[in-house]
């Protein structure tokens, strides 16, 4: 076995070609790690540690801060450790904390509820007074859902609303962004403004297409339409052979303006969908609802504005999100930052009532950590997503969170919500054609000079292994082959586990 593993490490680290699966084959769904297998012998652990040390000596990791801990999931004995108690920036591995805490404290039946209310019931097709769109924290509320609200009013015979459409995000506080977020991230989908009333994951949708002549504005297609934002199209059609430099910017003295800039080659096809963040989420949701009302023949005599719904308002329509197991998968598969922030604020509601705040969410997360045997003093919590530059956690702490998930009542929910190598989520294209394909169930993370991954890997004979592998100060991202080189190192390490 020693010689076989040596060949695998050489193949994976030094770049020999790997076999690819047949394009005609239909992959079976991954089998979750099972709590069965033989105990590790001292000799097997020694060999494993030797080869992991070898893998971590790869040139791409030169100068990086590396933390790695791996344990036998079932028996708990440590198989490998390096810097397991050092503090690291976790990037999106931090989502394991808020997701696991939310699963335990909010429960498997938890769901977000968005609702539409009125000051009085409709009479002869007329609602006299304001209507209120109340946000419940659902990041994945869509324009179609809002259109369904308008259709529901039509089915109730409503034709006219003599009042304002008031958007109510009061379930959470007014802190829009996580502490320690980078200002230059804010125009992008992964750093949206946080509100209890969101629409389309805090983004709008857009494509680019070249105009008919060089030097003129590229053609933008944008949806859903809304007056809550303004598009400043500075994207120019550029000559054939030029580089696509399309990008977004936020104009600080014009906060509702989304600037599209750069060059788009005249020979290019229409781009894939891109999603800049929306500066004012509740105005966005309210305006899209107002347009849906008009499209359904309902007249609103007033305006769209923010406010708070009265306690005795009449319910007109409500929309339930998916329940927690699906929410967790929607959160962890694509690594959705907005969902992480909304989970943190919802934990704040569970801790101290409305409005949900990050501070109260942190208190509940700290209580959760204590409940699973982790000292909260070893964790710095600044946000729910891991986007903050201030977040810190140790590899051992992340491993303990995963172990608590494994040993708790929600093991299968957690395994079903994690990305899987070569199958789904952020690991869908990872380790394909290597022994690590389809056996790594893990959460990834990536911000500037940080690459992290923590989860479970199924071995051939020893059952599952729980691991946390955190890298900070990684300069390989500045190299053309950096991402590929790091993927090879990870695949080599996971191969050690998978084949044993």
SULLIN-V482379 format. One record per residue. RES is the residue in three letters. SS is DSSP state (a for helix, b for strand, c for the rest). PHI is phi in whole degrees, 0 to 359 (* if undefined). OMEGA is omega in degrees with one decimal (999 if undefined). Layout:
# SULLIN-V482379
RES_SS_PHI_OMEGA ; RES_SS_PHI_OMEGA
This chain:
# SULLIN-V482379
UNK_c_*_179.7 ; UNK_a_304_-179.4 ; UNK_a_293_179.5 ; UNK_a_298_-179.8 ; UNK_a_293_177.2 ; UNK_a_299_178.2 ; UNK_a_297_-179.8 ; UNK_a_297_-180.0 ; UNK_a_300_179.4 ; UNK_a_298_-179.2 ; UNK_a_295_-175.0 ; UNK_a_288_-175.4 ; UNK_a_285_-171.1 ; UNK_a_262_161.6 ; UNK_c_92_174.1 ; UNK_c_297_-175.3 ; UNK_c_296_176.2 ; UNK_c_254_177.0 ; UNK_c_294_177.1 ; UNK_c_257_178.1 ; UNK_c_294_179.7 ; UNK_c_296_-179.5 ; UNK_c_294_-179.0 ; UNK_c_273_-177.3 ; UNK_c_282_177.1 ; UNK_c_253_-175.2 ; UNK_c_293_174.5 ; UNK_c_282_176.4 ; UNK_c_297_-177.5 ; UNK_c_293_175.5 ; UNK_c_270_179.1 ; UNK_c_300_176.7 ; UNK_c_306_-176.7 ; UNK_c_247_-177.5 ; UNK_c_281_179.4 ; UNK_c_210_177.0 ; UNK_c_142_-177.8 ; UNK_c_282_176.1 ; UNK_c_293_176.9 ; UNK_c_285_174.4 ; UNK_c_272_178.6 ; UNK_a_300_-179.5 ; UNK_a_294_179.3 ; UNK_a_297_179.7 ; UNK_a_295_179.3 ; UNK_a_297_178.5 ; UNK_a_296_178.9 ; UNK_a_302_-178.2 ; UNK_a_296_179.0 ; UNK_a_299_-177.3 ; UNK_a_284_173.6 ; UNK_a_293_175.0 ; UNK_a_303_178.4 ; UNK_a_298_-179.6 ; UNK_a_297_-177.9 ; UNK_c_286_175.8 ; UNK_c_272_-179.4 ; UNK_c_302_-177.5 ; UNK_a_304_-177.3 ; UNK_a_296_-178.7 ; UNK_a_262_-179.0 ; UNK_c_301_177.8 ; UNK_c_84_-177.4 ; UNK_c_279_169.9 ; UNK_b_274_-173.5 ; UNK_b_241_172.9 ; UNK_b_234_-179.3 ; UNK_b_213_171.7 ; UNK_b_223_178.0 ; UNK_b_221_179.3 ; UNK_b_227_168.3 ; UNK_b_296_-173.6 ; UNK_c_302_-173.5 ; UNK_c_280_-173.5 ; UNK_c_264_174.3 ; UNK_c_87_-177.9 ; UNK_c_286_-176.6 ; UNK_b_283_179.3 ; UNK_b_263_179.7 ; UNK_b_203_174.4 ; UNK_b_210_172.2 ; UNK_b_212_177.6 ; UNK_c_54_-173.7 ; UNK_c_291_-178.1 ; UNK_c_251_172.3 ; UNK_c_280_178.3 ; UNK_b_274_179.8 ; UNK_b_231_163.2 ; UNK_c_288_-172.0 ; UNK_c_270_-169.0 ; UNK_a_50_-172.8 ; UNK_a_285_168.8 ; UNK_a_297_177.5 ; UNK_a_295_177.9 ; UNK_a_296_174.9 ; UNK_a_297_-179.6 ; UNK_a_291_-175.7 ; UNK_a_292_179.2 ; UNK_a_293_-179.7 ; UNK_a_291_176.9 ; UNK_a_295_179.3 ; UNK_a_294_178.9 ; UNK_a_299_-178.2 ; UNK_a_287_-170.9 ; UNK_a_272_178.6 ; UNK_a_270_174.7 ; UNK_c_95_-175.2 ; UNK_c_288_-179.7 ; UNK_c_268_-178.9 ; UNK_c_297_171.4 ; UNK_c_209_175.4 ; UNK_c_275_-179.8 ; UNK_b_235_172.5 ; UNK_b_255_-174.1 ; UNK_b_218_177.5 ; UNK_b_239_-175.3 ; UNK_b_229_176.2 ; UNK_b_225_176.7 ; UNK_c_291_177.0 ; UNK_c_209_179.1 ; UNK_c_291_178.8 ; UNK_c_292_176.7 ; UNK_b_226_-178.1 ; UNK_c_56_176.2 ; UNK_c_83_-176.4 ; UNK_b_240_169.8 ; UNK_b_259_179.8 ; UNK_b_263_-176.2 ; UNK_c_120_-175.1 ; UNK_c_283_165.3 ; UNK_b_247_-172.0 ; UNK_b_229_173.3 ; UNK_b_264_-172.6 ; UNK_b_258_-179.2 ; UNK_c_277_179.0 ; UNK_c_248_177.1 ; UNK_c_100_-176.4 ; UNK_c_278_178.7 ; UNK_c_294_-170.1 ; UNK_c_260_171.5 ; UNK_c_300_-174.5 ; UNK_c_245_174.7 ; UNK_a_299_176.4 ; UNK_a_295_177.1 ; UNK_a_300_179.5 ; UNK_a_295_176.0 ; UNK_a_296_176.6 ; UNK_a_296_176.9 ; UNK_a_297_177.9 ; UNK_a_297_178.5 ; UNK_a_297_178.3 ; UNK_a_296_177.1 ; UNK_a_296_176.9 ; UNK_a_301_-179.1 ; UNK_a_295_176.4 ; UNK_c_270_176.8 ; UNK_c_86_-178.0 ; UNK_c_285_177.1 ; UNK_c_237_-173.2 ; UNK_b_210_176.6 ; UNK_b_238_-177.6 ; UNK_b_263_-177.6 ; UNK_c_171_-178.8 ; UNK_c_264_167.2 ; UNK_b_262_-174.7 ; UNK_b_256_176.7 ; UNK_b_267_-173.3 ; UNK_b_237_177.1 ; UNK_c_260_-167.6 ; UNK_c_287_177.1 ; UNK_c_299_178.0 ; UNK_b_242_178.8 ; UNK_c_286_-173.6 ; UNK_c_260_175.4 ; UNK_c_290_-171.8 ; UNK_c_277_-172.5 ; UNK_c_226_178.1 ; UNK_c_288_174.4 ; UNK_c_297_178.5 ; UNK_c_86_173.0 ; UNK_c_284_179.0 ; UNK_c_277_-177.2 ; UNK_a_301_-176.1 ; UNK_a_282_173.8 ; UNK_a_275_-165.4 ; UNK_c_297_177.3 ; UNK_c_288_-167.7 ; UNK_c_259_-175.5 ; UNK_a_303_-173.5 ; UNK_a_275_177.5 ; UNK_a_227_-175.8 ; UNK_c_283_173.0 ; UNK_c_294_-173.1 ; UNK_c_260_-179.7 ; UNK_c_209_173.9 ; UNK_c_290_178.4 ; UNK_c_244_-178.9 ; UNK_c_247_175.0 ; UNK_c_214_176.1 ; UNK_a_55_177.7 ; UNK_a_59_177.3 ; UNK_a_76_-175.7 ; UNK_b_227_162.9 ; UNK_c_252_-175.8 ; UNK_b_241_-171.6 ; UNK_b_208_167.5 ; UNK_b_230_176.7 ; UNK_b_246_171.3 ; UNK_b_216_179.8 ; UNK_c_290_172.2 ; UNK_c_280_-175.7 ; UNK_c_285_-176.6 ; UNK_c_222_179.8 ; UNK_c_294_176.7 ; UNK_c_92_178.5 ; UNK_c_258_-177.3 ; UNK_b_299_172.5 ; UNK_c_293_-177.0 ; UNK_b_266_179.0 ; UNK_b_254_170.6 ; UNK_b_245_-171.0 ; UNK_b_229_175.1 ; UNK_b_205_-11.5 ; UNK_c_289_178.9 ; UNK_c_290_179.1 ; UNK_c_198_174.7 ; UNK_c_273_178.6 ; UNK_c_285_176.7 ; UNK_c_221_175.0 ; UNK_b_238_177.3 ; UNK_b_262_173.3 ; UNK_b_257_-175.1 ; UNK_b_275_175.6 ; UNK_b_249_179.1 ; UNK_b_279_-175.3 ; UNK_b_256_173.0 ; UNK_b_285_-174.3 ; UNK_b_248_-175.9 ; UNK_c_296_174.9 ; UNK_c_302_179.5 ; UNK_c_88_178.2 ; UNK_c_282_-176.5 ; UNK_c_269_173.4 ; UNK_c_286_179.5 ; UNK_c_242_-178.8 ; UNK_c_303_-176.2 ; UNK_b_200_177.4 ; UNK_b_242_173.0 ; UNK_b_214_175.8 ; UNK_b_252_-179.4 ; UNK_c_272_-168.4 ; UNK_c_294_179.3 ; UNK_c_270_174.4 ; UNK_c_226_-167.9 ; UNK_c_297_179.2 ; UNK_c_271_-176.4 ; UNK_b_264_173.5 ; UNK_b_252_-178.1 ; UNK_b_268_175.0 ; UNK_b_252_-172.7 ; UNK_b_222_179.6 ; UNK_b_107_-178.4 ; UNK_b_236_177.9 ; UNK_b_226_-172.0 ; UNK_b_301_-176.6 ; UNK_c_294_-179.6 ; UNK_c_272_-178.1 ; UNK_c_282_171.0 ; UNK_c_278_174.4 ; UNK_c_301_-176.9 ; UNK_c_291_166.5 ; UNK_c_290_-177.9 ; UNK_c_290_172.5 ; UNK_b_238_-170.1 ; UNK_c_221_173.8 ; UNK_c_291_179.5 ; UNK_b_286_-179.6 ; UNK_c_260_-174.2 ; UNK_c_293_-173.6 ; UNK_c_230_-170.8 ; UNK_a_299_-174.7 ; UNK_a_288_174.7 ; UNK_a_296_177.1 ; UNK_a_299_-179.6 ; UNK_a_297_-179.3 ; UNK_a_295_-179.6 ; UNK_a_293_178.4 ; UNK_a_295_175.0 ; UNK_a_295_179.0 ; UNK_a_301_177.7 ; UNK_a_295_178.4 ; UNK_a_293_176.5 ; UNK_a_300_179.5 ; UNK_a_298_-179.8 ; UNK_a_296_178.5 ; UNK_c_264_174.7 ; UNK_c_81_179.6 ; UNK_c_259_-179.0 ; UNK_b_267_172.2 ; UNK_b_252_-175.7 ; UNK_c_279_-177.4 ; UNK_c_264_-176.1 ; UNK_c_244_174.0 ; UNK_b_259_-178.3 ; UNK_b_208_175.9 ; UNK_b_276_176.5 ; UNK_c_176_-179.4 ; UNK_c_240_-179.0 ; UNK_c_288_175.3 ; UNK_c_292_-174.3 ; UNK_c_296_-175.3 ; UNK_c_260_-178.4 ; UNK_c_295_-178.8 ; UNK_b_273_178.9 ; UNK_b_287_176.8 ; UNK_b_254_-173.4 ; UNK_b_196_173.4 ; UNK_b_215_179.9 ; UNK_b_227_177.3 ; UNK_b_265_171.6 ; UNK_c_287_168.9 ; UNK_c_298_177.0 ; UNK_c_281_-170.3 ; UNK_a_310_-178.4 ; UNK_a_304_178.2 ; UNK_a_286_177.0 ; UNK_a_300_-178.4 ; UNK_a_296_176.9 ; UNK_a_293_176.8 ; UNK_a_297_179.8 ; UNK_a_279_-172.7 ; UNK_a_278_-178.1 ; UNK_c_305_-178.4 ; UNK_c_269_-176.9 ; UNK_c_63_-172.8 ; UNK_c_276_-176.5 ; UNK_a_296_-178.5 ; UNK_a_299_179.0 ; UNK_a_298_177.5 ; UNK_a_297_179.8 ; UNK_a_291_179.7 ; UNK_a_288_172.9 ; UNK_a_299_-179.3 ; UNK_a_298_179.4 ; UNK_a_291_177.4 ; UNK_a_292_172.2 ; UNK_a_298_174.9 ; UNK_a_298_175.4 ; UNK_a_297_179.2 ; UNK_a_297_-178.0 ; UNK_a_283_-169.1 ; UNK_a_218_179.9 ; UNK_c_84_-178.3 ; UNK_c_282_-4.3 ; UNK_c_281_175.8 ; UNK_b_293_-178.8 ; UNK_c_234_175.2 ; UNK_a_298_-178.1 ; UNK_a_299_179.4 ; UNK_a_289_174.4 ; UNK_a_298_177.3 ; UNK_a_297_178.5 ; UNK_a_300_179.8 ; UNK_a_290_176.4 ; UNK_a_298_178.2 ; UNK_a_295_176.1 ; UNK_a_296_177.0 ; UNK_a_298_179.6 ; UNK_a_301_178.0 ; UNK_a_300_-177.6 ; UNK_a_292_179.2 ; UNK_c_253_174.0 ; UNK_c_88_177.3 ; UNK_c_257_177.8 ; UNK_c_286_-179.3 ; UNK_a_300_179.3 ; UNK_a_292_176.9 ; UNK_a_268_-176.5 ; UNK_c_232_172.6 ; UNK_b_254_-176.1 ; UNK_c_254_177.4 ; UNK_c_247_177.7 ; UNK_c_205_-179.7 ; UNK_c_259_-170.7 ; UNK_c_257_-172.7 ; UNK_c_90_178.1 ; UNK_c_285_-176.3 ; UNK_c_291_173.5 ; UNK_c_287_-174.7 ; UNK_c_266_-177.3 ; UNK_c_298_175.1 ; UNK_b_216_176.3 ; UNK_b_199_178.6 ; UNK_b_263_173.6 ; UNK_a_303_-179.8 ; UNK_a_296_178.7 ; UNK_a_297_178.2 ; UNK_a_297_178.1 ; UNK_a_298_179.5 ; UNK_a_294_175.2 ; UNK_a_298_179.1 ; UNK_a_295_178.1 ; UNK_a_297_177.0 ; UNK_a_295_175.6 ; UNK_a_298_-178.4 ; UNK_a_295_-174.3 ; UNK_a_275_-179.6 ; UNK_c_270_-175.8 ; UNK_c_283_-173.1 ; UNK_c_250_-177.0 ; UNK_a_306_-175.0 ; UNK_a_293_176.3 ; UNK_a_296_-180.0 ; UNK_a_296_179.9 ; UNK_a_298_179.5 ; UNK_a_288_-177.5 ; UNK_a_265_-178.5 ; UNK_c_274_169.4 ; UNK_b_303_-179.8 ; UNK_b_230_-176.7 ; UNK_c_302_178.4 ; UNK_c_75_-173.3 ; UNK_c_233_-169.2 ; UNK_b_205_174.9 ; UNK_a_64_-176.6 ; UNK_a_291_176.1 ; UNK_a_256_-173.7 ; UNK_c_303_-177.3 ; UNK_c_257_-174.1 ; UNK_c_262_171.6 ; UNK_c_63_179.0 ; UNK_c_295_-179.3 ; UNK_c_82_176.5 ; UNK_c_244_176.6 ; UNK_c_298_-179.4 ; UNK_c_275_-179.8 ; UNK_c_293_172.3 ; UNK_c_73_-178.0 ; UNK_c_242_-179.9 ; UNK_b_258_177.4 ; UNK_b_250_-167.7 ; UNK_b_203_174.3 ; UNK_b_261_178.8 ; UNK_b_262_176.1 ; UNK_b_205_-178.2 ; UNK_b_203_163.6 ; UNK_b_225_-173.5 ; UNK_c_305_177.2 ; UNK_c_66_179.8 ; UNK_b_229_173.6 ; UNK_b_223_-175.2 ; UNK_b_223_174.2 ; UNK_b_203_-179.3 ; UNK_b_216_-180.0 ; UNK_b_169_-177.7 ; UNK_b_232_172.0 ; UNK_b_228_-179.3 ; UNK_b_273_177.3 ; UNK_c_268_-178.2 ; UNK_c_285_-173.9 ; UNK_c_231_-172.5 ; UNK_c_249_-175.8 ; UNK_c_78_-174.2 ; UNK_b_280_172.5 ; UNK_b_239_173.5 ; UNK_b_263_-176.3 ; UNK_b_215_167.5 ; UNK_b_221_-174.0 ; UNK_b_233_-174.5 ; UNK_b_246_178.3 ; UNK_b_233_172.5 ; UNK_b_240_179.8 ; UNK_c_56_-177.8 ; UNK_c_272_-178.1 ; UNK_a_270_-177.7 ; UNK_a_296_180.0 ; UNK_a_295_178.2 ; UNK_a_273_-179.1 ; UNK_c_257_-176.5 ; UNK_c_300_-178.2 ; UNK_c_256_-174.0 ; UNK_a_301_-177.7 ; UNK_a_298_179.2 ; UNK_a_295_-179.2 ; UNK_a_296_179.5 ; UNK_a_291_177.6 ; UNK_a_300_179.1 ; UNK_a_293_177.6 ; UNK_a_296_179.7 ; UNK_a_299_-179.1 ; UNK_a_298_178.8 ; UNK_a_297_-179.3 ; UNK_a_293_-179.3 ; UNK_a_293_176.2 ; UNK_a_297_178.8 ; UNK_a_302_179.2 ; UNK_a_285_-171.6 ; UNK_a_300_-174.0 ; UNK_c_272_-175.2 ; UNK_c_263_999
